[in-house]
């Protein structure tokens, strides 16, 4: 699964580089927790994008279901993040 943060560029233009990195770290830490929870493999982050795979490096019978569940949880986390931090982000 490849995900991207919608609305990130305008926020990036208004904060310092350190604030930007901290913001991404907070978001991607939550996503990393979800990847571990569902037994998925984080492949990489690219700017404000997050890539995760199921069934790698160990075969996982329900990899598609795990990816779908993670995607739904990522949407909930972004919503909570907006509530907590006041940032207008979508995934």
C-alpha positions in Angstrom: 0.0 0.0 0.0 1.2 3.4 -0.9 -0.3 6.4 1.0 0.1 10.1 0.7 -0.8 13.0 3.0 -3.3 15.4 1.4 -2.8 19.0 2.4 0.7 18.5 3.5 2.4 21.0 1.1 0.7 24.1 2.5 1.6 23.1 6.0 5.2 22.4 5.0 5.4 26.0 3.6 4.4 27.5 7.0 6.6 25.6 9.5 10.3 25.3 10.1 12.2 22.3 8.9 12.5 20.9 12.4 8.8 21.3 13.0 8.2 19.6 9.7 10.4 16.6 10.5 8.8 16.3 14.0 5.3 16.4 12.4 6.1 13.6 10.0 7.8 11.6 12.8 4.7 11.8 14.9 2.5 10.7 12.0 4.8 7.9 10.8 5.4 6.6 14.3 1.6 6.0 14.6 1.7 4.3 11.1 4.7 2.2 12.2 2.8 1.0 15.3 -0.1 -0.1 13.0 2.3 -1.9 10.6 3.6 -3.9 13.6 0.1 -4.5 15.0 -1.0 -6.0 11.7 2.3 -7.9 11.0 3.1 -5.8 7.9 6.5 -4.6 6.6 7.2 -0.9 6.3 9.0 -0.5 3.1 9.9 3.2 3.2 8.8 6.8 3.7 9.2 9.2 0.9 8.6 12.8 1.9 5.0 12.7 3.2 4.3 9.3 1.7 4.3 6.0 3.5 4.7 2.6 1.9 3.9 -0.8 3.5 3.6 -4.3 2.2 1.9 -7.5 3.4 3.3 -11.0 3.1 6.9 -9.8 3.1 9.4 -11.0 4.1 7.3 -13.7 5.7 4.3 -15.1 3.9 1.1 -13.9 5.5 -2.1 -15.7 4.5 -4.3 -12.7 5.3 -2.0 -10.0 3.9 -4.7 -8.2 1.9 -7.1 -8.1 4.8 -4.3 -6.8 7.1 -3.4 -4.0 4.5 -7.1 -3.0 4.3 -7.4 -2.9 8.1 -4.3 -0.8 8.4 -5.6 1.6 5.7 -8.8 2.1 7.7 -6.9 2.6 10.9 -4.5 5.1 9.2 -7.6 7.2 8.3 -8.7 7.1 11.9 -5.3 8.1 13.2 -5.1 11.1 10.8 -8.5 12.2 12.0 -7.4 11.9 15.6 -4.2 13.8 14.7 -6.2 16.6 13.2 -8.2 16.8 16.4 -5.2 16.7 18.7 -2.8 18.9 16.7 -5.2 21.3 14.8 -3.6 20.4 11.5 -5.8 19.9 8.4 -4.5 16.6 7.0 -6.1 13.8 5.1 -4.8 10.6 3.8 
